Amino acid sequence: MGKSIEVLKRTNDLLDTKPFKEIGAAKEAMNIAAYKHTVFLSDKFHKCIIQQSAVTAYHPTSTCRMGPKSDQNSVVDHRTYGTWANRKTNL
């Protein structure tokens, strides 16, 4: 959590640099109920942002070609070969 807060603070610091000021960049408080109990840009505020709105944009998973056992290039169909009571699903 500490590193994530540090990254958010450094990102906010960038908005205080001359290049960003020249293009009118500014920090604006978000009007979100989950953050109302915090002081804007405080550690508690950043922690709340991370806990309430952080998501991953990358979800690495295993991917294998699906097909029948007779297909030499296939690993699975909706069942996983060689296992019992295990199913592959697409979400």
C-alpha positions as CSV (number, residue, x, y, z in Angstrom):
1,M,0.0,0.0,0.0
2,G,2.9,2.4,0.8
3,K,4.4,2.2,-2.6
4,S,1.0,2.8,-4.3
5,I,0.4,5.9,-2.2
6,E,3.9,7.1,-3.1
7,V,3.2,6.6,-6.8
8,L,-0.1,8.6,-6.5
9,K,1.7,11.4,-4.6
10,R,4.5,11.6,-7.2
11,T,1.9,11.6,-10.0
12,N,0.2,14.5,-8.3
13,D,3.5,16.3,-7.9
14,L,3.9,16.2,-11.7
15,L,0.9,18.4,-12.0
16,D,2.8,21.1,-10.1
17,T,5.6,21.2,-12.7
18,K,5.9,24.1,-15.2
19,P,5.0,22.1,-18.3
20,F,1.7,20.9,-16.7
21,K,1.0,24.4,-15.4
22,E,1.5,25.9,-18.8
23,I,-1.2,23.7,-20.3
24,G,-3.6,24.4,-17.4
25,A,-3.4,21.1,-15.6
26,A,-4.9,21.2,-12.2
27,K,-5.9,18.9,-9.3
28,E,-9.6,18.7,-8.7
29,A,-11.3,16.9,-5.8
30,M,-13.6,14.2,-6.9
31,N,-17.1,14.4,-5.6
32,I,-17.4,10.8,-4.5
33,A,-19.0,9.8,-1.3
34,A,-16.4,7.1,-0.5
35,Y,-13.7,9.9,-0.2
36,K,-15.7,12.4,1.7
37,H,-14.3,11.4,5.1
38,T,-10.7,12.2,4.0
39,V,-8.7,15.3,3.4
40,F,-8.0,15.8,-0.3
41,L,-4.5,14.5,-1.3
42,S,-3.7,13.2,2.2
43,D,-2.3,9.7,2.7
44,K,-5.7,8.6,3.9
45,F,-7.3,10.0,0.7
46,H,-4.8,8.1,-1.4
47,K,-5.4,4.9,0.5
48,C,-9.1,5.2,0.1
49,I,-8.7,5.7,-3.6
50,I,-6.6,2.6,-3.9
51,Q,-9.1,0.5,-1.8
52,Q,-12.2,1.8,-3.5
53,S,-11.2,2.2,-7.2
54,A,-8.0,0.3,-8.0
55,V,-8.4,-2.3,-10.7
56,T,-6.0,-4.3,-12.8
57,A,-5.9,-3.8,-16.5
58,Y,-4.0,-7.0,-17.2
59,H,-5.2,-10.4,-16.3
60,P,-2.7,-13.0,-17.3
61,T,-4.1,-16.5,-17.6
62,S,-3.3,-19.7,-19.3
63,T,-4.7,-20.1,-22.8
64,C,-4.8,-23.4,-24.6
65,R,-6.4,-24.4,-27.9
66,M,-9.6,-26.2,-27.4
67,G,-10.6,-29.2,-29.5
68,P,-11.3,-32.9,-29.4
69,K,-8.7,-35.4,-28.1
70,S,-8.1,-36.5,-31.7
71,D,-6.7,-33.1,-32.7
72,Q,-2.9,-33.3,-32.0
73,N,-2.8,-29.4,-31.6
74,S,-5.6,-29.3,-29.0
75,V,-5.1,-29.4,-25.2
76,V,-8.6,-29.2,-23.9
77,D,-12.3,-29.1,-24.9
78,H,-14.8,-27.9,-22.2
79,R,-13.3,-30.7,-20.0
80,T,-9.7,-30.7,-19.1
81,Y,-8.1,-33.9,-20.4
82,G,-6.8,-36.3,-17.7
83,T,-8.8,-34.7,-14.8
84,W,-12.1,-35.5,-13.1
85,A,-14.9,-33.0,-12.5
86,N,-13.0,-30.0,-13.8
87,R,-14.5,-27.7,-16.4
88,K,-13.1,-24.8,-18.4
89,T,-15.3,-21.7,-18.5
90,N,-15.2,-18.4,-20.4
91,L,-16.2,-15.4,-18.4
